Amino acid sequence: MIPTITAFERSPDQGRGLARDIIVRWALEEVGQPYDVHLVSFKTMKDSSHLARNPFGQIPTYEEGDLVLFESGSIVFHIAQHHAGLLPDDANARARAVTWMFAAVSTVDPPIMERSFTLLVDRDAAWYAQKLSMIEDRIRKQLGALSDRLGDADWLDGEFSAGDLMMVCVLRRLSRSDLLDANLSAYIARAEARPAFKRAFAAQFAVFTAASNG
């Protein structure tokens, strides 16, 4: 059965591959699973039909027969559980890969998203510079620990896994900042060089291009 995911009809990321459907697209490409895409606008994301898929009115969602999922991490975990290629066979290595998935969305992502929100809505506030500095200090501390743990390895724990996929998607949001050291920048570049990522990015960018030309 071919699953269907939802994605932005007009993504606000200007074709940078940051909208979260890229995470699910990439996972599906890694495991060789074809998929369909249902595009939604910001308006239709609040319609009852979409809220039945995701009660928070967000993307991506994932539908496969009677199964409907939301939250990109949950979707990737489902894909990884049912297809070879994103989780190791060894039980301990598998558990560690899942731990890195949780670390990406629970530890590393929140201050990065807080920074993005602050840059977007707080620029005119008197406390903007101080708040931004505090957030970026937290991010640097976390990224320093992550870079140290990665060391000179290609991936976080042996072979590429769903943990790396989730982590790289989080880190890519900092690609235009000065917060990434050379080690993490190289880590992202290795991931972006994977054929599956390139296919996922191209598919998402095609939607952006069509919307821009429409």
Contacts in CASP RR format, 6 or more apart in sequence:
PFRMAT RR
TARGET T0000
AUTHOR 0000-0000-0000
METHOD contacts of the structure
MODEL  1
MIPTITAFERSPDQGRGLARDIIVRWALEEVGQPYDVHLVSFKTMKDSSH
LARNPFGQIPTYEEGDLVLFESGSIVFHIAQHHAGLLPDDANARARAVTW
MFAAVSTVDPPIMERSFTLLVDRDAAWYAQKLSMIEDRIRKQLGALSDRL
GDADWLDGEFSAGDLMMVCVLRRLSRSDLLDANLSAYIARAEARPAFKRA
FAAQFAVFTAASNG
1 64 0 8 1.000
1 65 0 8 1.000
2 34 0 8 1.000
2 35 0 8 1.000
2 36 0 8 1.000
3 28 0 8 1.000
3 33 0 8 1.000
3 35 0 8 1.000
3 36 0 8 1.000
3 62 0 8 1.000
3 63 0 8 1.000
3 64 0 8 1.000
4 35 0 8 1.000
4 36 0 8 1.000
4 37 0 8 1.000
4 38 0 8 1.000
4 62 0 8 1.000
4 63 0 8 1.000
4 64 0 8 1.000
5 21 0 8 1.000
5 24 0 8 1.000
5 25 0 8 1.000
5 28 0 8 1.000
5 35 0 8 1.000
5 36 0 8 1.000
5 37 0 8 1.000
5 38 0 8 1.000
5 60 0 8 1.000
5 61 0 8 1.000
5 62 0 8 1.000
5 63 0 8 1.000
5 75 0 8 1.000
6 21 0 8 1.000
6 37 0 8 1.000
6 38 0 8 1.000
6 39 0 8 1.000
6 40 0 8 1.000
6 50 0 8 1.000
6 53 0 8 1.000
6 54 0 8 1.000
6 59 0 8 1.000
6 60 0 8 1.000
6 61 0 8 1.000
7 19 0 8 1.000
7 21 0 8 1.000
7 25 0 8 1.000
7 37 0 8 1.000
7 38 0 8 1.000
7 39 0 8 1.000
7 40 0 8 1.000
7 59 0 8 1.000
7 60 0 8 1.000
7 204 0 8 1.000
7 207 0 8 1.000
8 19 0 8 1.000
8 21 0 8 1.000
8 39 0 8 1.000
8 40 0 8 1.000
8 41 0 8 1.000
8 42 0 8 1.000
8 59 0 8 1.000
8 207 0 8 1.000
9 39 0 8 1.000
9 40 0 8 1.000
9 41 0 8 1.000
9 207 0 8 1.000
9 211 0 8 1.000
10 41 0 8 1.000
10 42 0 8 1.000
10 208 0 8 1.000
10 211 0 8 1.000
11 17 0 8 1.000
11 18 0 8 1.000
11 19 0 8 1.000
11 204 0 8 1.000
11 207 0 8 1.000
11 208 0 8 1.000
11 211 0 8 1.000
12 19 0 8 1.000
13 19 0 8 1.000
13 208 0 8 1.000
14 208 0 8 1.000
15 204 0 8 1.000
15 205 0 8 1.000
15 208 0 8 1.000
16 175 0 8 1.000
17 172 0 8 1.000
17 201 0 8 1.000
17 204 0 8 1.000
17 205 0 8 1.000
18 172 0 8 1.000
18 173 0 8 1.000
19 59 0 8 1.000
19 204 0 8 1.000
20 58 0 8 1.000
20 59 0 8 1.000
20 60 0 8 1.000
20 72 0 8 1.000
20 169 0 8 1.000
21 37 0 8 1.000
21 59 0 8 1.000
21 60 0 8 1.000
21 72 0 8 1.000
21 204 0 8 1.000
22 169 0 8 1.000
22 200 0 8 1.000
22 201 0 8 1.000
22 204 0 8 1.000
23 60 0 8 1.000
23 72 0 8 1.000
23 73 0 8 1.000
23 75 0 8 1.000
23 76 0 8 1.000
23 165 0 8 1.000
23 166 0 8 1.000
23 169 0 8 1.000
24 60 0 8 1.000
24 62 0 8 1.000
24 72 0 8 1.000
24 75 0 8 1.000
24 76 0 8 1.000
24 79 0 8 1.000
25 35 0 8 1.000
25 199 0 8 1.000
25 200 0 8 1.000
25 203 0 8 1.000
25 204 0 8 1.000
26 165 0 8 1.000
26 169 0 8 1.000
26 196 0 8 1.000
26 197 0 8 1.000
26 200 0 8 1.000
27 75 0 8 1.000
27 76 0 8 1.000
27 79 0 8 1.000
27 80 0 8 1.000
27 86 0 8 1.000
27 162 0 8 1.000
27 165 0 8 1.000
28 34 0 8 1.000
28 35 0 8 1.000
28 79 0 8 1.000
28 200 0 8 1.000
29 195 0 8 1.000
29 196 0 8 1.000
29 197 0 8 1.000
29 199 0 8 1.000
29 200 0 8 1.000
30 85 0 8 1.000
30 86 0 8 1.000
30 165 0 8 1.000
30 194 0 8 1.000
30 196 0 8 1.000
31 79 0 8 1.000
31 80 0 8 1.000
31 83 0 8 1.000
31 84 0 8 1.000
31 85 0 8 1.000
31 86 0 8 1.000
32 83 0 8 1.000
32 196 0 8 1.000
33 79 0 8 1.000
33 83 0 8 1.000
37 203 0 8 1.000
37 207 0 8 1.000
39 207 0 8 1.000
40 50 0 8 1.000
40 59 0 8 1.000
44 50 0 8 1.000
45 57 0 8 1.000
45 58 0 8 1.000
45 59 0 8 1.000
46 57 0 8 1.000
50 57 0 8 1.000
50 61 0 8 1.000
51 57 0 8 1.000
52 68 0 8 1.000
53 61 0 8 1.000
53 63 0 8 1.000
53 68 0 8 1.000
53 70 0 8 1.000
54 61 0 8 1.000
54 70 0 8 1.000
55 70 0 8 1.000
56 70 0 8 1.000
58 70 0 8 1.000
60 70 0 8 1.000
60 72 0 8 1.000
60 75 0 8 1.000
61 68 0 8 1.000
61 69 0 8 1.000
61 70 0 8 1.000
61 75 0 8 1.000
62 68 0 8 1.000
62 69 0 8 1.000
62 70 0 8 1.000
62 75 0 8 1.000
62 78 0 8 1.000
63 69 0 8 1.000
67 78 0 8 1.000
69 75 0 8 1.000
69 78 0 8 1.000
72 105 0 8 1.000
72 166 0 8 1.000
72 169 0 8 1.000
73 101 0 8 1.000
73 105 0 8 1.000
73 166 0 8 1.000
76 86 0 8 1.000
76 101 0 8 1.000
76 162 0 8 1.000
76 165 0 8 1.000
76 166 0 8 1.000
77 98 0 8 1.000
77 101 0 8 1.000
77 162 0 8 1.000
79 86 0 8 1.000
80 86 0 8 1.000
80 87 0 8 1.000
80 161 0 8 1.000
80 162 0 8 1.000
81 87 0 8 1.000
86 97 0 8 1.000
86 161 0 8 1.000
86 162 0 8 1.000
86 165 0 8 1.000
87 94 0 8 1.000
87 97 0 8 1.000
87 98 0 8 1.000
87 161 0 8 1.000
87 162 0 8 1.000
88 94 0 8 1.000
88 97 0 8 1.000
88 159 0 8 1.000
88 161 0 8 1.000
93 157 0 8 1.000
93 158 0 8 1.000
96 157 0 8 1.000
97 157 0 8 1.000
97 161 0 8 1.000
97 162 0 8 1.000
97 163 0 8 1.000
98 162 0 8 1.000
98 163 0 8 1.000
100 156 0 8 1.000
100 157 0 8 1.000
100 161 0 8 1.000
100 162 0 8 1.000
100 163 0 8 1.000
100 164 0 8 1.000
100 166 0 8 1.000
100 167 0 8 1.000
101 162 0 8 1.000
101 163 0 8 1.000
101 166 0 8 1.000
103 167 0 8 1.000
104 163 0 8 1.000
104 166 0 8 1.000
104 167 0 8 1.000
104 169 0 8 1.000
104 170 0 8 1.000
105 166 0 8 1.000
105 170 0 8 1.000
107 142 0 8 1.000
108 142 0 8 1.000
108 143 0 8 1.000
108 146 0 8 1.000
108 167 0 8 1.000
108 170 0 8 1.000
108 171 0 8 1.000
109 170 0 8 1.000
111 135 0 8 1.000
111 138 0 8 1.000
111 139 0 8 1.000
111 142 0 8 1.000
112 139 0 8 1.000
112 170 0 8 1.000
112 173 0 8 1.000
112 174 0 8 1.000
113 173 0 8 1.000
114 135 0 8 1.000
115 132 0 8 1.000
115 135 0 8 1.000
115 136 0 8 1.000
115 139 0 8 1.000
116 173 0 8 1.000
118 128 0 8 1.000
118 131 0 8 1.000
118 132 0 8 1.000
118 135 0 8 1.000
119 132 0 8 1.000
122 128 0 8 1.000
122 131 0 8 1.000
122 132 0 8 1.000
125 131 0 8 1.000
136 179 0 8 1.000
139 174 0 8 1.000
139 179 0 8 1.000
140 179 0 8 1.000
143 171 0 8 1.000
143 179 0 8 1.000
143 180 0 8 1.000
143 181 0 8 1.000
143 184 0 8 1.000
144 181 0 8 1.000
146 167 0 8 1.000
146 184 0 8 1.000
147 181 0 8 1.000
147 183 0 8 1.000
147 184 0 8 1.000
149 156 0 8 1.000
150 156 0 8 1.000
150 183 0 8 1.000
150 184 0 8 1.000
150 187 0 8 1.000
151 183 0 8 1.000
154 160 0 8 1.000
154 187 0 8 1.000
154 190 0 8 1.000
155 161 0 8 1.000
155 164 0 8 1.000
155 187 0 8 1.000
155 190 0 8 1.000
156 163 0 8 1.000
156 164 0 8 1.000
156 167 0 8 1.000
160 191 0 8 1.000
160 194 0 8 1.000
164 191 0 8 1.000
165 191 0 8 1.000
168 187 0 8 1.000
168 188 0 8 1.000
168 191 0 8 1.000
168 192 0 8 1.000
171 180 0 8 1.000
171 184 0 8 1.000
171 187 0 8 1.000
171 188 0 8 1.000
172 188 0 8 1.000
172 192 0 8 1.000
174 180 0 8 1.000
175 188 0 8 1.000
180 188 0 8 1.000
191 197 0 8 1.000
192 198 0 8 1.000
192 201 0 8 1.000
END
